[in-house]
Amino acid sequence: MTALTAATADGPCMACWQAGPELIIANAADNREALLQALAHDSSPAPALDLSRVEDFDSAGLQLLLAARRQLQDEGRTLTLSQPSPAVRQALSLLGMDALLK
């Protein structure tokens, strides 16, 4: 299931996206496509990805975040990970990638 939506309703919030509830291998291709397209149409210098509703997160989810981060870095922009859920925090910690949250 792909779940990527604008996180606020007050005007076009192209700078804030909400992901969830799953960022896992089963939906990795759909999530990657949706996120990279959203970021391509987002002109914000630092788009935020709200991870508060993510309940299931694996290494495919990490690859998604790294791909988005790489795309934005190539454009001179920054990805902000907002409100990571316990599942995201635990997976990033286990994978030694806690630095993505800073």
N, CA, C and O atoms as a GROMACS GRO file, in nm:
protein
  408
    1MET      N    1   0.084  -0.117   0.000
    1MET     CA    2   0.000   0.000   0.000
    1MET      C    3   0.088   0.123   0.000
    1MET      O    4   0.174   0.138   0.087
    2THR      N    5   0.068   0.212  -0.095
    2THR     CA    6   0.140   0.338  -0.100
    2THR      C    7   0.062   0.439  -0.022
    2THR      O    8  -0.057   0.458  -0.046
    3ALA      N    9   0.126   0.504   0.072
    3ALA     CA   10   0.059   0.608   0.150
    3ALA      C   11   0.153   0.726   0.164
    3ALA      O   12   0.236   0.731   0.254
    4LEU      N   13   0.139   0.821   0.074
    4LEU     CA   14   0.218   0.943   0.079
    4LEU      C   15   0.122   1.056   0.051
    4LEU      O   16   0.067   1.067  -0.058
    5THR      N   17   0.102   1.140   0.150
    5THR     CA   18   0.005   1.247   0.135
    5THR      C   19   0.062   1.378   0.185
    5THR      O   20   0.154   1.380   0.267
    6ALA      N   21   0.006   1.488   0.135
    6ALA     CA   22   0.041   1.619   0.190
    6ALA      C   23  -0.006   1.619   0.334
    6ALA      O   24  -0.118   1.577   0.363
    7ALA      N   25   0.076   1.667   0.425
    7ALA     CA   26   0.048   1.652   0.567
    7ALA      C   27  -0.039   1.762   0.626
    7ALA      O   28  -0.091   1.745   0.736
    8THR      N   29  -0.057   1.873   0.556
    8THR     CA   30  -0.143   1.977   0.611
    8THR      C   31  -0.250   2.013   0.511
    8THR      O   32  -0.236   1.988   0.391
    9ALA      N   33  -0.357   2.071   0.560
    9ALA     CA   34  -0.468   2.106   0.473
    9ALA      C   35  -0.477   2.256   0.447
    9ALA      O   36  -0.557   2.298   0.363
   10ASP      N   37  -0.398   2.337   0.515
   10ASP     CA   38  -0.408   2.481   0.497
   10ASP      C   39  -0.318   2.527   0.383
   10ASP      O   40  -0.203   2.565   0.404
   11GLY      N   41  -0.372   2.523   0.264
   11GLY     CA   42  -0.298   2.563   0.145
   11GLY      C   43  -0.214   2.450   0.091
   11GLY      O   44  -0.209   2.341   0.149
   12PRO      N   45  -0.148   2.476  -0.020
   12PRO     CA   46  -0.064   2.371  -0.079
   12PRO      C   47   0.064   2.352   0.001
   12PRO      O   48   0.157   2.433  -0.008
   13CYS      N   49   0.068   2.246   0.077
   13CYS     CA   50   0.188   2.218   0.158
   13CYS      C   51   0.277   2.123   0.081
   13CYS      O   52   0.280   2.003   0.109
   14MET      N   53   0.348   2.175  -0.015
   14MET     CA   54   0.437   2.091  -0.092
   14MET      C   55   0.565   2.061  -0.015
   14MET      O   56   0.646   1.980  -0.058
   15ALA      N   57   0.584   2.126   0.099
   15ALA     CA   58   0.706   2.106   0.175
   15ALA      C   59   0.690   2.003   0.287
   15ALA      O   60   0.786   1.978   0.360
   16CYS      N   61   0.573   1.945   0.301
   16CYS     CA   62   0.551   1.852   0.412
   16CYS      C   63   0.470   1.732   0.364
   16CYS      O   64   0.357   1.747   0.318
   17TRP      N   65   0.529   1.615   0.375
   17TRP     CA   66   0.465   1.491   0.329
   17TRP      C   67   0.454   1.395   0.443
   17TRP      O   68   0.539   1.393   0.532
   18GLN      N   69   0.350   1.314   0.442
   18GLN     CA   70   0.331   1.214   0.547
   18GLN      C   71   0.336   1.075   0.485
   18GLN      O   72   0.269   1.048   0.385
   19ALA      N   73   0.415   0.988   0.545
   19ALA     CA   74   0.431   0.850   0.497
   19ALA      C   75   0.371   0.754   0.598
   19ALA      O   76   0.367   0.782   0.718
   20GLY      N   77   0.325   0.641   0.548
   20GLY     CA   78   0.282   0.537   0.639
   20GLY      C   79   0.161   0.463   0.585
   20GLY      O   80   0.103   0.507   0.485
   21PRO      N   81   0.121   0.356   0.644
   21PRO     CA   82   0.176   0.298   0.766
   21PRO      C   83   0.292   0.200   0.742
   21PRO      O   84   0.355   0.155   0.838
   22GLU      N   85   0.320   0.167   0.616
   22GLU     CA   86   0.426   0.069   0.588
   22GLU      C   87   0.528   0.125   0.491
   22GLU      O   88   0.493   0.173   0.383
   23LEU      N   89   0.652   0.116   0.528
   23LEU     CA   90   0.763   0.144   0.437
   23LEU      C   91   0.849   0.019   0.438
   23LEU      O   92   0.952   0.011   0.505
   24ILE      N   93   0.804  -0.081   0.360
   24ILE     CA   94   0.865  -0.213   0.361
   24ILE      C   95   0.884  -0.264   0.218
   24ILE      O   96   0.836  -0.203   0.122
   25ILE      N   97   0.952  -0.375   0.205
   25ILE     CA   98   0.985  -0.432   0.074
   25ILE      C   99   0.860  -0.459  -0.010
   25ILE      O  100   0.865  -0.446  -0.132
   26ALA      N  101   0.751  -0.497   0.052
   26ALA     CA  102   0.629  -0.531  -0.022
   26ALA      C  103   0.574  -0.415  -0.103
   26ALA      O  104   0.505  -0.436  -0.203
   27ASN      N  105   0.604  -0.291  -0.062
   27ASN     CA  106   0.554  -0.176  -0.136
   27ASN      C  107   0.664  -0.076  -0.171
   27ASN      O  108   0.637   0.040  -0.199
   28ALA      N  109   0.786  -0.125  -0.170
   28ALA     CA  110   0.902  -0.037  -0.191
   28ALA      C  111   0.898   0.036  -0.325
   28ALA      O  112   0.922   0.157  -0.329
   29ALA      N  113   0.868  -0.033  -0.432
   29ALA     CA  114   0.869   0.031  -0.564
   29ALA      C  115   0.763   0.140  -0.574
   29ALA      O  116   0.790   0.248  -0.625
   30ASP      N  117   0.643   0.112  -0.525
   30ASP     CA  118   0.536   0.212  -0.529
   30ASP      C  119   0.570   0.332  -0.441
   30ASP      O  120   0.550   0.447  -0.482
   31ASN      N  121   0.620   0.306  -0.320
   31ASN     CA  122   0.656   0.416  -0.231
   31ASN      C  123   0.769   0.500  -0.288
   31ASN      O  124   0.766   0.623  -0.278
   32ARG      N  125   0.867   0.436  -0.347
   32ARG     CA  126   0.980   0.509  -0.404
   32ARG      C  127   0.932   0.600  -0.517
   32ARG      O  128   0.968   0.718  -0.523
   33GLU      N  129   0.852   0.546  -0.606
   33GLU     CA  130   0.798   0.624  -0.718
   33GLU      C  131   0.719   0.744  -0.667
   33GLU      O  132   0.738   0.856  -0.714
   34ALA      N  133   0.630   0.720  -0.571
   34ALA     CA  134   0.545   0.826  -0.518
   34ALA      C  135   0.629   0.935  -0.450
   34ALA      O  136   0.605   1.054  -0.472
   35LEU      N  137   0.725   0.895  -0.369
   35LEU     CA  138   0.805   0.995  -0.297
   35LEU      C  139   0.894   1.073  -0.391
   35LEU      O  140   0.902   1.196  -0.381
   36LEU      N  141   0.962   1.006  -0.482
   36LEU     CA  142   1.052   1.077  -0.573
   36LEU      C  143   0.974   1.171  -0.666
   36LEU      O  144   1.023   1.279  -0.699
   37GLN      N  145   0.855   1.132  -0.707
   37GLN     CA  146   0.772   1.222  -0.788
   37GLN      C  147   0.727   1.342  -0.706
   37GLN      O  148   0.730   1.455  -0.755
   38ALA      N  149   0.685   1.318  -0.583
   38ALA     CA  150   0.642   1.428  -0.497
   38ALA      C  151   0.756   1.527  -0.477
   38ALA      O  152   0.735   1.648  -0.484
   39LEU      N  153   0.875   1.477  -0.451
   39LEU     CA  154   0.990   1.566  -0.429
   39LEU      C  155   1.029   1.640  -0.556
   39LEU      O  156   1.074   1.754  -0.549
   40ALA      N  157   1.011   1.576  -0.670
   40ALA     CA  158   1.044   1.641  -0.798
   40ALA      C  159   0.953   1.761  -0.823
   40ALA      O  160   0.993   1.857  -0.890
   41HIS      N  161   0.831   1.756  -0.772
   41HIS     CA  162   0.735   1.865  -0.791
   41HIS      C  163   0.733   1.962  -0.674
   41HIS      O  164   0.650   2.053  -0.670
   42ASP      N  165   0.821   1.944  -0.580
   42ASP     CA  166   0.827   2.024  -0.458
   42ASP      C  167   0.945   2.120  -0.469
   42ASP      O  168   1.058   2.076  -0.487
   43SER      N  169   0.920   2.248  -0.460
   43SER     CA  170   1.028   2.346  -0.475
   43SER      C  171   1.088   2.391  -0.342
   43SER      O  172   1.176   2.478  -0.341
   44SER      N  173   1.043   2.336  -0.234
   44SER     CA  174   1.094   2.375  -0.102
   44SER      C  175   1.241   2.338  -0.089
   44SER      O  176   1.284   2.234  -0.140
   45PRO      N  177   1.321   2.422  -0.022
   45PRO     CA  178   1.463   2.389  -0.002
   45PRO      C  179   1.483   2.274   0.098
   45PRO      O  180   1.589   2.211   0.098
   46ALA      N  181   1.383   2.248   0.183
   46ALA     CA  182   1.397   2.143   0.283
   46ALA      C  183   1.263   2.074   0.307
   46ALA      O  184   1.200   2.096   0.411
   47PRO      N  185   1.218   1.991   0.212
   47PRO     CA  186   1.092   1.918   0.232
   47PRO      C  187   1.099   1.830   0.356
   47PRO      O  188   1.205   1.774   0.387
   48ALA      N  189   0.987   1.816   0.424
   48ALA     CA  190   0.981   1.732   0.544
   48ALA      C  191   0.899   1.608   0.515
   48ALA      O  192   0.797   1.613   0.446
   49LEU      N  193   0.944   1.496   0.568
   49LEU     CA  194   0.871   1.371   0.557
   49LEU      C  195   0.832   1.328   0.698
   49LEU      O  196   0.916   1.290   0.778
   50ASP      N  197   0.703   1.335   0.727
   50ASP     CA  198   0.649   1.300   0.858
   50ASP      C  199   0.639   1.148   0.866
   50ASP      O  200   0.566   1.086   0.789
   51LEU      N  201   0.712   1.090   0.958
   51LEU     CA  202   0.717   0.944   0.973
   51LEU      C  203   0.641   0.896   1.096
   51LEU      O  204   0.658   0.781   1.138
   52SER      N  205   0.558   0.981   1.153
   52SER     CA  206   0.490   0.948   1.278
   52SER      C  207   0.389   0.834   1.265
   52SER      O  208   0.360   0.766   1.364
   53ARG      N  209   0.335   0.811   1.146
   53ARG     CA  210   0.234   0.705   1.128
   53ARG      C  211   0.292   0.575   1.073
   53ARG      O  212   0.217   0.482   1.045
   54VAL      N  213   0.422   0.568   1.057
   54VAL     CA  214   0.485   0.446   1.005
   54VAL      C  215   0.487   0.340   1.116
   54VAL      O  216   0.548   0.359   1.221
   55GLU      N  217   0.422   0.228   1.089
   55GLU     CA  218   0.414   0.118   1.186
   55GLU      C  219   0.509   0.004   1.151
   55GLU      O  220   0.550  -0.072   1.239
   56ASP      N  221   0.544  -0.008   1.025
   56ASP     CA  222   0.630  -0.117   0.978
   56ASP      C  223   0.737  -0.058   0.887
   56ASP      O  224   0.705   0.008   0.788
   57PHE      N  225   0.862  -0.081   0.921
   57PHE     CA  226   0.974  -0.018   0.851
   57PHE      C  227   1.089  -0.119   0.844
   57PHE      O  228   1.127  -0.177   0.945
   58ASP      N  229   1.143  -0.139   0.724
   58ASP     CA  230   1.255  -0.233   0.709
   58ASP      C  231   1.365  -0.170   0.626
   58ASP      O  232   1.364  -0.049   0.602
   59SER      N  233   1.461  -0.250   0.581
   59SER     CA  234   1.574  -0.195   0.505
   59SER      C  235   1.529  -0.132   0.373
   59SER      O  236   1.597  -0.043   0.322
   60ALA      N  237   1.417  -0.177   0.318
   60ALA     CA  238   1.364  -0.114   0.197
   60ALA      C  239   1.316   0.028   0.228
   60ALA      O  240   1.330   0.118   0.145
   61GLY      N  241   1.260   0.047   0.346
   61GLY     CA  242   1.222   0.181   0.389
   61GLY      C  243   1.344   0.271   0.404
   61GLY      O  244   1.340   0.388   0.366
   62LEU      N  245   1.451   0.215   0.458
   62LEU     CA  246   1.576   0.289   0.469
   62LEU      C  247   1.628   0.327   0.331
   62LEU      O  248   1.670   0.441   0.310
   63GLN      N  249   1.625   0.234   0.237
   63GLN     CA  250   1.669   0.264   0.100
   63GLN      C  251   1.586   0.376   0.040
   63GLN      O  252   1.639   0.459  -0.034
   64LEU      N  253   1.457   0.378   0.068
   64LEU     CA  254   1.370   0.484   0.020
   64LEU      C  255   1.415   0.620   0.074
   64LEU      O  256   1.426   0.717  -0.001
   65LEU      N  257   1.440   0.626   0.204
   65LEU     CA  258   1.484   0.752   0.264
   65LEU      C  259   1.618   0.797   0.208
   65LEU      O  260   1.639   0.915   0.182
   66LEU      N  261   1.709   0.702   0.187
   66LEU     CA  262   1.840   0.736   0.132
   66LEU      C  263   1.829   0.784  -0.013
   66LEU      O  264   1.900   0.876  -0.053
   67ALA      N  265   1.741   0.723  -0.092
   67ALA     CA  266   1.721   0.766  -0.230
   67ALA      C  267   1.665   0.908  -0.235
   67ALA      O  268   1.709   0.990  -0.316
   68ALA      N  269   1.568   0.936  -0.149
   68ALA     CA  270   1.510   1.070  -0.144
   68ALA      C  271   1.615   1.172  -0.100
   68ALA      O  272   1.625   1.281  -0.156
   69ARG      N  273   1.691   1.135   0.001
   69ARG     CA  274   1.798   1.224   0.051
   69ARG      C  275   1.900   1.253  -0.059
   69ARG      O  276   1.942   1.367  -0.077
   70ARG      N  277   1.938   1.149  -0.132
   70ARG     CA  278   2.037   1.164  -0.240
   70ARG      C  279   1.983   1.255  -0.350
   70ARG      O  280   2.054   1.343  -0.398
   71GLN      N  281   1.857   1.235  -0.390
   71GLN     CA  282   1.797   1.319  -0.494
   71GLN      C  283   1.800   1.466  -0.451
   71GLN      O  284   1.837   1.553  -0.529
   72LEU      N  285   1.760   1.491  -0.328
   72LEU     CA  286   1.757   1.630  -0.281
   72LEU      C  287   1.898   1.688  -0.268
   72LEU      O  288   1.918   1.805  -0.302
   73GLN      N  289   1.993   1.610  -0.221
   73GLN     CA  290   2.132   1.659  -0.212
   73GLN      C  291   2.186   1.696  -0.350
   73GLN      O  292   2.256   1.796  -0.364
   74ASP      N  293   2.153   1.617  -0.450
   74ASP     CA  294   2.196   1.648  -0.587
   74ASP      C  295   2.140   1.781  -0.635
   74ASP      O  296   2.197   1.846  -0.723
   75GLU      N  297   2.028   1.821  -0.577
   75GLU     CA  298   1.962   1.947  -0.614
   75GLU      C  299   1.997   2.060  -0.517
   75GLU      O  300   1.944   2.170  -0.529
   76GLY      N  301   2.087   2.033  -0.421
   76GLY     CA  302   2.124   2.134  -0.324
   76GLY      C  303   2.019   2.157  -0.216
   76GLY      O  304   2.013   2.263  -0.155
   77ARG      N  305   1.934   2.054  -0.194
   77ARG     CA  306   1.828   2.064  -0.094
   77ARG      C  307   1.850   1.961   0.016
   77ARG      O  308   1.940   1.877   0.007
   78THR      N  309   1.768   1.967   0.119
   78THR     CA  310   1.782   1.880   0.236
   78THR      C  311   1.650   1.811   0.266
   78THR      O  312   1.544   1.872   0.256
   79LEU      N  313   1.656   1.684   0.303
   79LEU     CA  314   1.537   1.610   0.347
   79LEU      C  315   1.532   1.615   0.499
   79LEU      O  316   1.630   1.583   0.567
   80THR      N  317   1.418   1.655   0.552
   80THR     CA  318   1.396   1.658   0.696
   80THR      C  319   1.305   1.543   0.732
   80THR      O  320   1.195   1.531   0.679
   81LEU      N  321   1.350   1.458   0.824
   81LEU     CA  322   1.266   1.348   0.873
   81LEU      C  323   1.200   1.396   1.001
   81LEU      O  324   1.266   1.424   1.100
   82SER      N  325   1.068   1.403   0.997
   82SER     CA  326   0.992   1.460   1.107
   82SER      C  327   0.919   1.352   1.186
   82SER      O  328   0.858   1.262   1.128
   83GLN      N  329   0.924   1.362   1.316
   83GLN     CA  330   0.849   1.276   1.407
   83GLN      C  331   0.861   1.127   1.375
   83GLN      O  332   0.758   1.062   1.357
   84PRO      N  333   0.980   1.073   1.367
   84PRO     CA  334   0.992   0.929   1.337
   84PRO      C  335   0.924   0.844   1.444
   84PRO      O  336   0.941   0.866   1.564
   85SER      N  337   0.847   0.748   1.398
   85SER     CA  338   0.775   0.659   1.488
   85SER      C  339   0.874   0.567   1.560
   85SER      O  340   0.990   0.558   1.521
   86PRO      N  341   0.827   0.500   1.666
   86PRO     CA  342   0.914   0.403   1.734
   86PRO      C  343   0.967   0.296   1.638
   86PRO      O  344   1.082   0.253   1.651
   87ALA      N  345   0.885   0.251   1.542
   87ALA     CA  346   0.930   0.149   1.447
   87ALA      C  347   1.046   0.201   1.362
   87ALA      O  348   1.141   0.128   1.336
   88VAL      N  349   1.037   0.325   1.318
   88VAL     CA  350   1.144   0.384   1.238
   88VAL      C  351   1.269   0.402   1.323
   88VAL      O  352   1.379   0.368   1.280
   89ARG      N  353   1.253   0.456   1.443
   89ARG     CA  354   1.368   0.477   1.532
   89ARG      C  355   1.440   0.345   1.561
   89ARG      O  356   1.563   0.338   1.556
   90GLN      N  357   1.363   0.241   1.590
   90GLN     CA  358   1.422   0.111   1.623
   90GLN      C  359   1.497   0.054   1.503
   90GLN      O  360   1.610   0.006   1.517
   91ALA      N  361   1.436   0.058   1.386
   91ALA     CA  362   1.500   0.002   1.267
   91ALA      C  363   1.628   0.079   1.233
   91ALA      O  364   1.730   0.018   1.203
   92LEU      N  365   1.622   0.212   1.238
   92LEU     CA  366   1.742   0.291   1.207
   92LEU      C  367   1.852   0.264   1.308
   92LEU      O  368   1.970   0.259   1.273
   93SER      N  369   1.814   0.246   1.434
   93SER     CA  370   1.913   0.215   1.536
   93SER      C  371   1.978   0.079   1.509
   93SER      O  372   2.100   0.066   1.514
   94LEU      N  373   1.895  -0.022   1.480
   94LEU     CA  374   1.947  -0.156   1.453
   94LEU      C  375   2.038  -0.158   1.330
   94LEU      O  376   2.134  -0.235   1.324
   95LEU      N  377   2.007  -0.073   1.232
   95LEU     CA  378   2.085  -0.068   1.108
   95LEU      C  379   2.203   0.028   1.118
   95LEU      O  380   2.278   0.046   1.022
   96GLY      N  381   2.220   0.091   1.234
   96GLY     CA  382   2.331   0.184   1.255
   96GLY      C  383   2.316   0.314   1.176
   96GLY      O  384   2.416   0.376   1.138
   97MET      N  385   2.192   0.354   1.151
   97MET     CA  386   2.167   0.472   1.069
   97MET      C  387   2.098   0.583   1.148
   97MET      O  388   2.026   0.665   1.090
   98ASP      N  389   2.118   0.587   1.279
   98ASP     CA  390   2.056   0.688   1.365
   98ASP      C  391   2.086   0.830   1.318
   98ASP      O  392   2.007   0.921   1.342
   99ALA      N  393   2.198   0.849   1.253
   99ALA     CA  394   2.240   0.982   1.210
   99ALA      C  395   2.139   1.045   1.113
   99ALA      O  396   2.135   1.168   1.101
  100LEU      N  397   2.059   0.965   1.045
  100LEU     CA  398   1.958   1.020   0.954
  100LEU      C  399   1.856   1.104   1.030
  100LEU      O  400   1.792   1.191   0.971
  101LEU      N  401   1.841   1.080   1.158
  101LEU     CA  402   1.741   1.151   1.236
  101LEU      C  403   1.792   1.283   1.291
  101LEU      O  404   1.717   1.358   1.353
  102LYS      N  405   1.919   1.312   1.270
  102LYS     CA  406   1.976   1.436   1.326
  102LYS      C  407   1.986   1.544   1.223
  102LYS      O  408   2.032   1.654   1.253
   0.00000   0.00000   0.00000
